[in-house]
Amino acid sequence: MIALFVAFLFAAVRIAQQCTNSFTRLVAVGITTWIAVEALINIASVRRLVGGHGNPLPFFSYGGTALITELTAVGLLYNIAHDS
């Protein structure tokens, strides 16, 4: 599962690097950072490195609103990649 998040991180960083517009680059970096940090916090709390914060693991844990917003953000990231 960690490998999937690392692969997502590399793909999203590549999308951000290929952007020609600075606004879309910042949006791509923001989405990437948001999902990567949320995954890192969840994985660290499961490994008991930090206290439990109650945030769901992106794309895997049950959470209706969190899942909808993450999938919307990935759709936006896909649109940025398609336009670049």
PAZAPA-4460 file (N, C-alpha, C; in steps of 0.05 Angstrom, whole numbers, plus 32768, in hexadecimal, padded with zeros to 4 digits):
% residues 84
    n_x    n_y    n_z   ca_x   ca_y   ca_z    c_x    c_y    c_z   seq   type   mol
   8010   7FE9   8000   8000   8000   8000   8011   8019   8000     1      M     A
   8027   8018   800E   803A   802E   800F   8045   8033   7FF3     2      I     A
   804B   801D   7FE5   8055   801F   7FCA   8041   802D   7FB7     3      A     A
   8028   8029   7FBB   8013   8036   7FAB   8013   8054   7FB0     4      L     A
   8016   805C   7FC9   8017   8078   7FCF   8031   8085   7FC5     5      F     A
   8047   8077   7FC5   8060   8081   7FBA   805D   8084   7F9C     6      V     A
   8050   8071   7F8F   804C   8073   7F72   8039   808A   7F6B     7      A     A
   8025   808E   7F7C   8013   80A6   7F78   8023   80BF   7F7B     8      F     A
   8034   80C0   7F8F   8044   80D8   7F94   8056   80DE   7F7D     9      L     A
   8064   80CB   7F72   8075   80CF   7F5B   8066   80D8   7F42    10      F     A
   804F   80CC   7F3E   803E   80D3   7F26   8034   80F0   7F29    11      A     A
   802B   80F7   7F41   8021   8112   7F46   8037   8127   7F44    12      A     A
   804E   8121   7F4E   8065   8134   7F4B   806C   8137   7F2E    13      V     A
   806B   8122   7F1F   8071   8124   7F02   805D   8135   7EF4    14      R     A
   8044   8133   7EFC   802F   8144   7EF0   8034   8161   7EF7    15      I     A
   803C   8166   7F10   8041   8182   7F18   8059   818D   7F09    16      A     A
   806D   817D   7F04   8085   8186   7EF6   807F   818D   7ED9    17      Q     A
   806C   8180   7ECD   8065   8184   7EB1   8052   819C   7EAC    18      Q     A
   8048   81A8   7EC1   8036   81BE   7EBE   8045   81D7   7EB4    19      C     A
   8038   81E5   7EA2   8044   81FE   7E98   8039   8216   7EA7    20      T     A
   8021   8214   7EB2   8014   8229   7EC0   801B   8226   7EDE    21      N     A
   8022   823C   7EEB   802A   823B   7F07   8012   8234   7F19    22      S     A
   7FFA   823D   7F12   7FE3   8238   7F22   7FDD   821A   7F23    23      F     A
   7FDD   820D   7F0B   7FD7   81F1   7F0A   7FED   81E1   7F18    24      T     A
   8006   81EB   7F16   801C   81DD   7F24   8017   81DE   7F42    25      R     A
   800F   81F5   7F4C   800A   81F7   7F69   7FF2   81E6   7F72    26      L     A
   7FDE   81E4   7F61   7FC7   81D3   7F67   7FD0   81B6   7F68    27      V     A
   7FE0   81AD   7F55   7FEA   8192   7F54   7FFB   818C   7F6D    28      A     A
   800C   819E   7F74   801E   819A   7F8C   800D   819A   7FA5    29      V     A
   7FF8   81AA   7FA6   7FE7   81AA   7FBE   7FD8   8190   7FC1    30      G     A
   7FCD   8186   7FAB   7FBE   816D   7FAC   7FD1   8156   7FB4    31      I     A
   7FE9   8156   7FA8   7FFC   8141   7FAF   8005   8142   7FCC    32      T     A
   800A   815A   7FD6   8012   815D   7FF2   7FFC   8155   8004    33      T     A
   7FE3   815D   7FFE   7FCD   8157   800F   7FC9   8139   8012    34      W     A
   7FC9   812A   7FFC   7FC4   810D   7FFD   7FDC   80FF   8009    35      I     A
   7FF5   8108   8003   800D   80FB   800E   800F   80FF   802C    36      A     A
   800A   8117   8035   800B   811C   8052   7FF6   810D   8061    37      V     A
   7FDE   810C   8056   7FC8   80FD   8063   7FCF   80E0   8065    38      E     A
   7FDA   80D4   8050   7FE3   80B8   8051   7FF9   80B4   8065    39      A     A
   800C   80C7   8065   8023   80C4   8078   8019   80C5   8095    40      L     A
   8007   80D7   809B   7FFC   80D9   80B6   7FED   80C0   80BE    41      I     A
   7FDD   80B5   80AB   7FCE   809D   80B1   7FE1   8085   80B5    42      N     A
   7FF5   8082   80A4   8007   806C   80A7   8018   806E   80C1    43      I     A
   8020   8087   80C8   802E   808B   80E0   801D   8085   80F9    44      A     A
   8003   808B   80F8   7FF2   8086   810E   7FED   8068   8111    45      S     A
   7FEB   805A   80FB   7FE8   803D   80FC   8001   802F   8107    46      V     A
   8018   803A   8100   8031   802F   810B   8037   8039   8127    47      R     A
   8025   8049   8132   8028   8054   814D   8040   8067   8150    48      R     A
   8047   8074   813B   805C   8088   813C   8051   80A3   8145    49      L     A
   8038   80A8   8140   802A   80C0   8149   800F   80B7   8154    50      V     A
   8002   80C9   8163   7FE8   80C3   816D   7FD3   80C0   8157    51      G     A
   7FBE   80B1   815D   7FA9   80AE   8149   7F99   80C7   8144    52      G     A
   7F97   80CF   812B   7F8A   80E8   8125   7F6E   80E3   8119    53      H     A
   7F68   80CB   8111   7F4E   80C5   8107   7F49   80CC   80EA    54      G     A
   7F5E   80D3   80DB   7F5A   80D8   80BF   7F5C   80BE   80AF    55      N     A
   7F4C   80BB   809A   7F4C   80A3   808B   7F64   80A1   8078    56      P     A
   7F6B   8089   8072   7F81   8084   805E   7F75   808B   8043    57      L     A
   7F83   809D   8034   7F77   80A5   801A   7F72   808D   8007    58      P     A
   7F5B   808D   7FFC   7F52   8079   7FE8   7F4C   805D   7FF3    59      F     A
   7F52   8058   800C   7F4E   803D   8016   7F3B   803C   802E    60      F     A
   7F3D   804E   8041   7F2D   804D   8058   7F11   8057   8052    61      S     A
   7EFE   804E   8062   7EE2   8056   805F   7EE0   8073   8069    62      Y     A
   7ED5   8083   8059   7ED0   809F   805F   7EC3   80AC   8047    63      G     A
   7EA9   80B0   8048   7E9B   80B9   8030   7EA4   80D4   8026    64      G     A
   7EA5   80E8   8037   7EAC   8103   802F   7ECA   8104   8027    65      T     A
   7EDB   80F7   8037   7EF7   80F7   8031   7EFD   80E9   8016    66      A     A
   7EEF   80D3   8011   7EF3   80C5   7FF7   7EEA   80D6   7FDF    67      L     A
   7ED3   80E3   7FE2   7EC9   80F4   7FCD   7EDC   810B   7FC7    68      I     A
   7EE6   8118   7FDC   7EF8   812F   7FD7   7F13   8126   7FCB    69      T     A
   7F1D   810F   7FD4   7F36   8104   7FC9   7F33   80FC   7FAC    70      E     A
   7F1D   80EF   7FA5   7F19   80E8   7F89   7F14   8100   7F78    71      L     A
   7F07   8115   7F82   7F04   812E   7F73   7F1F   813B   7F6F    72      T     A
   7F31   813A   7F83   7F4B   8146   7F80   7F5C   8136   7F6C    73      A     A
   7F5A   811C   7F6C   7F69   810C   7F58   7F5E   8111   7F3C    74      V     A
   7F44   8115   7F3A   7F38   811C   7F20   7F43   8137   7F16    75      G     A
   7F45   814A   7F28   7F51   8164   7F21   7F6E   8160   7F19    76      L     A
   7F7D   814F   7F27   7F99   814A   7F20   7F9B   813D   7F05    77      L     A
   7F88   812B   7EFF   7F88   811E   7EE5   7F82   8133   7ECF    78      Y     A
   7F70   8145   7ED4   7F6A   815A   7EC1   7F82   816C   7EBC    79      N     A
   7F91   8172   7ED1   7FAA   8182   7ECE   7FBD   8172   7EBD    80      I     A
   7FC0   8158   7EC2   7FD3   8148   7EB2   7FCA   8147   7E95    81      A     A
   7FB0   8145   7E90   7FA6   8143   7E75   7FAA   815E   7E65    82      H     A
   7FA8   8174   7E73   7FAB   818E   7E66   7FC8   8195   7E61    83      D     A
   7FDA   818A   7E70   7FF7   8192   7E6E   8003   8188   7E55    84      S     A
***
